[in-house]
Amino acid sequence: MAYGSPAGEAAIEPYFTHIRGGRKPSPEALAELTARYRAIGGSPLAEITARQAAALAARTGIPAYTGYKHAPPFVGDVARQVAATGATRLVGLPLAPHYAAMSLGGYRRALEEAWDGELLFIPGFHDHPAFIAAVVALLKEALDEHRPDRLFFTAHSLPARIIAEGDGYQDQLLASCRLVAENLKLPDWEFAFQSASTTGEPWLGPDLLEAIEKSGARKVLVCPIGFVADHLEILYDLDVEAQAFARDRGIEIRRTASFNDSPVFVDALAEIVAGALELAGRAAG
């Protein structure tokens, strides 16, 4: 399961409206989002997610389906499609390593409303050894090519009120970073958030671009540890917006490659799914 992306410009408004809980965006907000998708030539997220699912099915021998939170095919519709095949057990795998009730909780609710059989929901995998090893491999490849002054781990920001609500999202992100640092000699590093929305309330910080400017670093490497595929938050926020920021200040910003359907990431997902099935088997036994 993934967040979803519009299938062409005509789908941007209904997609944005769905994200906003049925409230249509203003013409200005719609124009801005459309411009972002135009700047990256459209999001490849659906294609990448389909490849990830196909590779995971081939690796595990278990049929894999794709469903999205904010675009068709929606998670609930796909769960009903799976039920129609006669399946009685469903593994729900959000393609996001870090759990927040506001984000991954939506996937769980969609499945619970549509699926009457046994449900094994995987609430993130931020500290799974296979995921950490995959991040280490990506970072090692980037660091072998170029040693930066400073490394920034990033993830999608969320409204700051989740901290008061006791959500462990930020703690999980920092735990992932520390586990990576324990397994690889890193340059000086810190964590920052990206991709905050303008909703009129405070969002988690520090913001990546503000943190880079404050650091004084001239050569920066960004590891978007909260994301597993290329999409708007990678291709626009990091490859367009952050690069414009860097050019204006005469600094260099590079990022690690995205996992997409790389074998190391598919193998990690297979281990995560196998662990969930094994745990369910022990509980049943």
C-alpha positions in Angstrom: 0.0 0.0 0.0 1.2 3.5 -0.9 0.0 7.1 -0.7 -1.1 7.2 -4.3 -0.5 9.8 -7.1 -2.7 11.3 -9.8 -2.8 9.5 -13.1 -2.3 12.6 -15.3 -3.2 16.2 -14.9 -7.0 15.6 -15.1 -6.8 13.5 -11.9 -4.9 16.1 -9.8 -8.0 17.9 -8.6 -9.9 14.8 -7.5 -6.7 13.4 -5.9 -6.1 16.7 -4.0 -9.8 16.8 -3.0 -9.5 13.2 -1.6 -6.5 14.2 0.4 -8.4 17.1 1.8 -11.3 14.9 3.0 -13.6 15.9 0.2 -13.0 19.6 0.3 -11.9 21.0 -3.0 -8.6 22.9 -3.1 -8.5 26.6 -3.9 -7.6 27.5 -7.5 -4.3 28.8 -6.3 -3.4 25.6 -4.4 -4.5 23.5 -7.3 -2.4 25.5 -9.7 0.7 25.2 -7.4 0.3 21.4 -7.1 -0.2 21.0 -10.9 2.9 23.1 -11.5 4.9 20.7 -9.3 3.7 17.6 -11.1 4.5 19.3 -14.4 8.0 20.1 -13.2 8.7 16.4 -12.6 6.8 15.1 -15.7 4.2 13.3 -13.6 4.8 11.0 -10.6 6.1 7.5 -11.3 4.8 6.2 -7.9 2.1 3.9 -9.2 4.4 2.3 -11.7 7.2 1.8 -9.1 4.7 0.4 -6.5 3.4 -2.1 -9.1 7.0 -3.2 -9.8 7.7 -3.5 -6.1 4.6 -5.7 -5.7 5.5 -7.9 -8.7 9.0 -8.4 -7.4 7.8 -9.2 -3.9 5.3 -11.8 -5.2 8.1 -13.4 -7.2 10.4 -13.4 -4.2 7.9 -14.8 -1.7 5.6 -16.9 -3.9 2.6 -15.0 -2.3 0.2 -13.0 -4.6 0.7 -9.3 -4.1 -1.8 -6.5 -4.8 -1.3 -2.8 -4.8 -3.8 -0.3 -3.2 -3.5 3.4 -2.5 -4.7 5.7 0.2 -5.7 8.7 -2.0 -6.0 7.3 -5.6 -7.5 4.4 -7.4 -7.3 1.5 -6.9 -8.1 2.4 -3.3 -7.0 0.1 -0.4 -10.5 -0.9 0.6 -11.5 -1.8 -3.0 -8.4 -4.0 -3.4 -9.1 -5.7 -0.1 -12.6 -6.6 -1.4 -11.1 -7.8 -4.6 -8.7 -10.1 -2.7 -11.6 -11.4 -0.6 -13.4 -12.4 -3.8 -10.6 -14.7 -4.7 -11.4 -16.8 -1.6 -8.3 -15.7 0.3 -8.8 -15.8 4.1 -5.6 -14.2 5.3 -4.3 -10.8 4.2 -0.9 -9.1 5.0 -1.2 -5.4 5.0 2.1 -3.8 4.1 2.3 0.0 3.9 5.4 1.0 2.0 6.5 3.4 4.7 9.0 2.5 7.4 7.7 4.7 10.2 4.3 4.5 11.8 2.2 7.5 12.6 -1.5 7.1 13.4 -2.3 10.0 11.1 -0.6 8.4 8.1 -0.2 4.6 8.4 -3.2 4.4 10.7 -5.4 5.3 7.6 -4.2 2.2 5.8 -5.1 0.0 8.8 -8.6 1.5 9.1 -9.3 1.1 5.3 -8.4 -2.6 5.5 -10.3 -3.2 8.7 -13.5 -1.7 7.1 -13.2 -3.8 4.0 -11.7 -7.1 5.1 -13.5 -9.7 7.3 -10.7 -12.4 7.2 -7.5 -12.7 9.2 -5.5 -9.5 8.9 -1.8 -9.2 9.6 -1.0 -5.5 9.5 2.6 -4.4 9.4 2.8 -1.1 11.3 6.1 0.1 9.8 9.6 -1.5 9.9 11.8 1.3 11.1 14.1 -0.9 13.1 14.0 -4.1 11.1 17.6 -5.3 10.5 16.9 -5.9 6.8 15.6 -2.3 6.4 18.6 -0.8 8.3 21.0 -2.9 6.2 19.3 -1.7 3.0 19.7 2.0 4.1 23.3 1.3 5.0 24.0 -0.1 1.5 22.5 3.0 -0.2 24.4 5.3 2.0 27.7 3.5 1.6 27.3 3.7 -2.2 26.7 7.4 -2.0 29.5 8.0 0.5 32.0 6.0 -1.6 31.3 8.4 -4.5 31.5 11.6 -2.5 32.2 12.6 1.1 29.9 15.5 2.2 30.5 18.1 5.0 27.2 17.1 6.5 24.6 14.4 6.1 20.9 15.1 6.6 18.3 12.3 7.2 14.8 13.4 6.2 11.2 12.3 6.3 7.8 13.8 5.6 6.8 16.3 8.2 3.4 16.0 9.9 1.4 18.4 12.1 3.3 19.0 15.4 0.2 18.2 17.4 1.0 14.5 17.0 3.7 14.8 19.6 1.2 16.0 22.2 -1.0 13.1 21.2 1.8 10.7 22.1 2.6 9.5 18.5 6.0 7.8 18.2 6.7 8.9 14.6 9.5 11.2 15.4 11.1 8.8 17.9 11.0 6.0 15.3 12.7 8.2 12.7 15.5 9.1 15.1 15.9 5.4 16.1 16.3 4.4 12.4 19.0 7.1 12.0 20.9 5.9 15.1 20.8 2.3 14.0 22.2 3.2 10.6 25.0 5.3 12.3 25.9 2.2 14.4 26.5 0.2 11.3 28.4 2.7 9.1 31.0 5.4 9.7 29.0 8.6 8.9 30.1 12.2 8.5 28.5 14.6 10.9 24.7 14.1 10.6 21.4 15.5 11.8 17.8 14.9 11.2 15.4 17.3 9.5 11.9 17.2 8.0 10.7 18.0 4.5 7.5 18.4 2.5 5.5 20.2 5.2 2.1 21.4 4.0 0.6 24.8 4.6 -2.4 24.0 6.7 -2.3 27.0 9.1 -1.0 24.9 12.0 2.6 24.2 13.1 4.4 21.2 11.5 7.3 19.2 12.8 10.7 20.7 12.2 13.4 21.7 11.7 12.8 22.2 8.0 15.5 20.7 5.8 16.4 23.8 3.9 16.5 25.9 7.0 18.7 23.3 8.7 21.1 23.2 5.8 21.5 27.0 5.8 22.0 27.0 9.5 24.6 24.3 9.4 26.9 26.3 7.1 27.8 23.1 5.2 28.9 23.6 1.6 28.6 20.0 0.5 25.5 18.2 1.7 24.2 14.7 1.3 20.5 14.0 2.0 19.2 10.5 2.9 15.4 10.6 2.8 15.1 7.7 5.2 11.3 8.1 5.5 10.7 7.3 1.8 11.1 4.2 -0.2 10.3 5.3 -3.8 10.6 8.2 -6.2 7.6 10.4 -6.1 6.7 14.1 -5.7 8.3 14.5 -2.3 11.6 13.2 -3.8 11.6 14.4 -7.4 10.2 17.9 -6.7 11.1 18.7 -3.1 14.6 17.4 -3.3 15.5 17.4 -7.0 13.9 20.6 -8.0 13.2 22.9 -5.0 16.3 21.9 -2.9 18.5 22.2 -6.0 17.2 25.7 -6.7 17.9 26.6 -3.1 21.4 25.2 -3.5 22.2 27.1 -6.7 21.1 30.4 -5.1 23.6 29.9 -2.3 26.5 28.3 -4.2 26.3 25.0 -2.2 26.0 21.4 -3.3 23.1 19.1 -2.3 23.1 15.5 -3.3 20.8 12.7 -2.2 20.9 8.9 -1.9 19.2 6.9 -4.6 15.6 5.7 -3.8 15.0 2.1 -3.2 12.2 1.7 -5.7 12.2 -2.0 -6.7 15.9 -2.7 -6.1 16.7 -6.3 -5.1 18.1 -5.2 -1.7 14.8 -3.5 -0.8 12.6 -6.3 -2.2 14.6 -8.8 -0.2 14.1 -6.6 2.9 10.3 -6.5 2.3 10.3 -10.3 1.9 12.0 -10.7 5.3 9.5 -8.3 6.9 6.6 -10.2 5.5 8.0 -13.5 6.5 8.6 -12.2 10.0 4.9 -11.1 10.3 3.7 -14.5 9.0 6.1 -16.4 11.4 4.9 -14.3 14.4 1.2 -15.0 13.5 2.0 -18.7 13.2 3.6 -18.7 16.7 0.6 -16.9 18.1 -1.8 -19.3 16.6 0.3 -22.3 17.8 
